[in-house]
Amino acid sequence: MPTFLVSFPSRAMEGTDIEARAEESHAVVREARDAGVWIFGGAIDESFPPVLVEGDGAVTRGTYPETAAIDGGYAIIDAPTIEEGLSWAAKIAEACRCAQEVRLFYDDPES
């Protein structure tokens, strides 16, 4: 089954009615769980700054320049078809009142 990363940046959730958006998006999460497509969801904790960890365990503050702006909310959906994955992204978009970025994960049989 295709697995999707569905996400949005923090700035997309700015404004009013945050509580209503949270309530409605949690309803979609429950629906996705009941349908058996929900894998994981959450948001980046922006109070913890990103760090890079080397193979020897060395930790340095910062990140790759290409990923410095990663924030917001994420969901991992495992749907039978691409069309169904996009349908779940549309439900999340409606509940959050913001467009969702959708990416398809490469299926790694070793993971």
Backbone torsions as a table, in degrees:
resi	resn	phi	psi	omega
1	MET	NA	140.6	175.7
2	PRO	-65.3	140.9	177.1
3	THR	-116.1	134.9	-172.8
4	PHE	-122.2	144.2	167.6
5	LEU	-99.8	119.5	178.8
6	VAL	-113.2	125.6	-173.1
7	SER	-149.7	165.6	174.8
8	PHE	-151.3	150.1	178.0
9	PRO	-78.1	156.5	-179.8
10	SER	-54.4	-41.1	-175.7
11	ARG	-61.6	-23.4	179.6
12	ALA	-69.1	-19.5	-178.7
13	MET	-99.1	5.3	179.2
14	GLU	-67.9	151.3	177.2
15	GLY	118.5	-161.4	-176.6
16	THR	-87.9	178.6	176.1
17	ASP	58.3	31.7	179.3
18	ILE	-59.8	-42.2	-179.1
19	GLU	-62.9	-41.3	178.3
20	ALA	-65.8	-40.9	178.1
21	ARG	-62.0	-43.9	-179.7
22	ALA	-63.2	-44.7	-179.7
23	GLU	-61.5	-45.2	-179.1
24	GLU	-69.1	-38.4	179.1
25	SER	-69.4	-34.5	176.1
26	HIS	-65.9	-31.5	175.2
27	ALA	-64.9	-38.8	177.1
28	VAL	-66.5	-39.7	177.0
29	VAL	-58.8	-46.6	179.1
30	ARG	-61.1	-41.4	178.5
31	GLU	-63.4	-42.6	179.5
32	ALA	-66.5	-37.7	175.4
33	ARG	-62.4	-47.1	179.9
34	ASP	-60.7	-32.9	179.9
35	ALA	-81.3	-9.8	178.7
36	GLY	80.0	17.4	-179.2
37	VAL	-105.2	-11.8	-176.6
38	TRP	-78.5	127.6	176.3
39	ILE	-106.6	-52.7	-174.3
40	PHE	-163.2	152.1	173.8
41	GLY	-154.8	157.6	178.2
42	GLY	170.3	-168.2	-179.6
43	ALA	-138.4	154.1	175.9
44	ILE	-69.0	128.9	175.8
45	ASP	-81.9	100.7	-174.5
46	GLU	-73.5	-5.4	176.6
47	SER	-79.4	-14.0	177.9
48	PHE	-106.3	112.3	-177.5
49	PRO	-69.5	147.2	179.8
50	PRO	-66.8	149.0	176.5
51	VAL	-133.5	158.1	173.2
52	LEU	-107.1	132.9	179.0
53	VAL	-114.8	123.4	179.8
54	GLU	-84.2	167.9	178.5
55	GLY	-60.8	-27.2	178.5
56	ASP	-87.6	3.7	178.6
57	GLY	92.7	-4.5	178.7
58	ALA	-63.9	135.6	-178.6
59	VAL	-117.1	128.7	175.1
60	THR	-127.1	142.8	178.9
61	ARG	-71.0	139.9	178.8
62	GLY	120.7	-172.0	-176.7
63	THR	-154.8	179.8	172.5
64	TYR	-66.4	139.7	179.8
65	PRO	-55.7	-34.6	-177.7
66	GLU	-68.2	-21.6	-176.3
67	THR	-114.7	13.1	-176.8
68	ALA	-61.4	-26.1	-175.8
69	ALA	-97.4	12.3	179.9
70	ILE	-71.1	123.2	176.8
71	ASP	-159.0	-171.2	174.0
72	GLY	90.3	-159.6	-175.0
73	GLY	-109.1	152.7	-175.7
74	TYR	-140.0	147.5	172.7
75	ALA	-139.5	143.1	173.8
76	ILE	-112.0	121.0	-176.7
77	ILE	-119.7	134.7	176.7
78	ASP	-114.0	97.0	-174.5
79	ALA	-111.4	153.6	-177.4
80	PRO	-66.6	-26.8	-178.6
81	THR	-139.7	162.4	175.5
82	ILE	-62.8	-40.3	-179.8
83	GLU	-59.9	-41.5	179.2
84	GLU	-69.5	-36.9	175.2
85	GLY	-60.0	-42.7	177.8
86	LEU	-67.4	-33.0	177.1
87	SER	-64.4	-41.8	177.2
88	TRP	-65.7	-38.0	177.0
89	ALA	-62.1	-37.7	177.9
90	ALA	-65.2	-38.5	177.2
91	LYS	-64.6	-40.7	177.8
92	ILE	-65.6	-43.2	179.3
93	ALA	-59.8	-42.0	179.4
94	GLU	-64.3	-44.9	-178.4
95	ALA	-66.8	-40.9	-178.4
96	CYS	-82.9	-13.7	-177.8
97	ARG	61.1	37.1	174.9
98	CYS	-155.1	148.9	179.5
99	ALA	-60.8	149.2	179.7
100	GLN	-113.8	135.8	173.0
101	GLU	-85.7	135.4	-178.8
102	VAL	-122.5	130.7	175.8
103	ARG	-130.2	143.4	179.1
104	LEU	-93.1	130.2	175.7
105	PHE	-79.8	143.6	171.4
106	TYR	-74.4	132.8	-179.5
107	ASP	-80.3	109.1	177.9
108	ASP	-99.4	108.6	-176.0
109	PRO	-64.1	-14.3	179.1
110	GLU	-86.7	-9.6	-176.5
111	SER	-103.2	NA	NA
